[in-house]
Amino acid sequence: MQELVEKTEPEDRTTVLVYLNDEDGVTQPEHFQMCPLGIQLYFPRSVPDCELMDFRLHVPDEQGDETDVTCTGLVVQCVHDTRREAYRIWVKFLDLEPRAQKRLQHTCHKNGHFCPFCENFR
């Protein structure tokens, strides 16, 4: 099982870095999307469909202090994006706790990362 870590840069909450295992972090494009349902990200190599991934997300709590949120995700689809020379990966979160879902929902909406589906049903 691979581990994926999402981090926001302290000086710019809209910049997102993604780390897969021990590899270098990859800055996500402006249209990066994440919500309580899952995450859509870009990475320089493919990840097999149906792969389980452990996530450790650094998300601000109610006071603005970063806290770790952990969950498991399932790779739903991974396709090569020739324009970006990267793989576009969709992951469905499987066991995100309700309190973490609310924190993630607030943070992603605030930073403009909310997916269009969730934005329509807010």
Buried (B, 14 or more C-beta within 10 A) or exposed (E): EBEBBBBBEEEEBEBBBBBBEEEEBBEBEEEBBBBBBBBBBBBEEBBEEEBEBEBBBBBBEEEEEEEEBBBBBBBEEBEEEEEEEBBBBBBEBEEBEEEBBEBBBBBBBEBEBBBEEBEEEE
